[in-house]
Amino acid sequence: MTPYASETVLFGAVVVHHRSYNTVKSTVDALAGGVTAPSAIVVVDNSEEPERAGELERAFGTRAAVLRTSNKGYGAAVNAGIEWLRSELPDMRYLVVATHEARADPVAVRELVAALECDSRAGVAGPTLRVHDGAGQVWSTGGFLTRVLRLPRHFDHRAEGIDKEVGTVERMWVDGAFVLYRVDALNAASMDESYFLYMEEVDYHLRLRRAGWTTLHVPAAQVWQSSSGIPPYSLARNMQLFQHAHGTRRGRAFATPWSIAHRALSNVVHGRRPVGLVAMLRGWRDGLSGFPHE
């Protein structure tokens, strides 16, 4: 177990929720029932379903507040939750951001906080993210960018048997499904809302890196989530936006076409219908033009 400096560190949690009423209660329960529990939890609900307005409040009771917003995407929800927590917990040192399907191991937050407590340069810490019902398969242990086209990729994707006892490892970014931030690092930048959904955490962690903060993967922290991957339109659009912000001239020209071709070839190799090609081409166009998300 990572050395832990204090069991009373003040921190809050933002849970981003969009029409996943059957999973978000488990996410909040896991946070509230952890060995190290947040002082305040806010569920940012951008479901835009007024007919279900009281459902979340009844599910959470006093464990979490509900902040309703229009659906401007993941980044906007995170930014809104951070501002709410700043007003409720002005002295908080750390902040968890979780999506509505992430379920943390009881000691996960403790281990993430401990990692940041032990490294004053670190502004971001992420767990080993595992797949729900995936027989222990790993979804991500943080990520990197490929050398030629600077494509975001996960370490250990679909691997099994990752050692939980090894120490922290520096990464370029960690998956946004469950992240702990140092509040001081959040002063360097806010999350870019133009992505709407997917890749904004990669962009965010790279911008924090430029500001001098490091990002850590903490193997002793384990979190489970469900994901079907990035939709075709968002893959193409957001890849182009990402390349504009962080890519090279080569990446801006070729990263998105390569991603489209790779997805199409994968469908052929695995005998799947070539679904999503039109959506990817539309996403590429919108990414080049800077159009808002569909």
C-alpha positions, 0 to 999 in steps of 0.5 A, a space after each residue: 500500500 502507498 504510504 498515506 500522510 493523512 486520513 483527513 485530507 479535505 477533498 470533493 467529488 464530481 460525478 458526471 451523469 447523463 441518463 444512466 440512472 441504473 448505474 450512478 447510484 452505485 458510483 456515488 455509493 462506492 465514493 461515499 462508502 470508501 475508506 477515504 470518503 469525500 467531504 462533498 459529492 456533487 452529481 452534475 446531471 445533464 440528462 435534460 429530463 425534467 420528468 425525472 427531476 426527483 429521481 436522483 435526489 431520492 436515490 442519493 439522499 444526503 450523500 450527494 447534491 444534484 446540480 442540473 445543467 444543459 447538456 454541453 458535454 463532459 468537459 462542461 459538466 466537469 467545469 460546472 461541478 468544480 465551480 460548485 465544489 469550490 464554493 462549498 469546499 473553498 479549502 479542498 486540496 483534491 478533487 475526484 472526477 468520475 463518470 456515472 458508471 465508474 465504481 471505485 474499490 474501497 481503497 482507490 481514492 485513498 491510494 490516489 490521494 496518497 500518491 499526490 501527497 507524496 509527490 508535490 509535482 503531481 497534479 493528476 492521478 488515475 487508477 488501473 481502470 478495469 472493465 465491468 464483466 471483463 474477467 479482470 481485463 484492464 481498460 487503461 493504466 494511463 496513456 501515451 501518444 504515438 511517435 509519428 502521428 501523436 495518436 492517443 493510446 492506452 497502456 495495457 488495454 485489454 491486458 490481464 494480471 496487472 500487478 497492483 503492488 508496483 509503485 506509481 508510474 508517470 504517464 502523459 495522461 490518464 482516462 477521464 472515467 475516474 481521476 483525482 486532481 490536485 486543486 492547485 493544478 486546476 488553477 492552471 487551466 479549465 477543461 476544454 468544452 469544445 470536444 463535447 465528449 471523448 479526448 478532452 481529458 487527454 487534452 487537459 492533462 497535456 495542458 497541465 503537463 505544459 504548465 509543469 504538473 505531472 500525471 501519475 498512474 497508481 496501480 494500487 487504486 482499482 476502478 471498474 467501468 463500462 465503455 463501448 469505445 468512442 463513436 465514429 463521429 466523435 473519433 474523427 471530429 475530436 481527433 482533428 480538434 486534438 491534432 490542432 491543439 497538440 499535433 505536428 503538421 504531419 499529424 494535423 494532415 494525416 492522423 484523422 484520415 489514418 484513424 478513419 482508414 484503420 477503423 474501416 479496415 478493422 471492420 473488414 478484417 473482423 467481418 463487420 458491416 462498414 458502419 460509421 464511415 459516413 459519420 467519421 467523414 462528417 466528423 472529420 469535416 466538422 473537426 476541420 471547420 471547428 463546428 460544434 458537436 452534432 
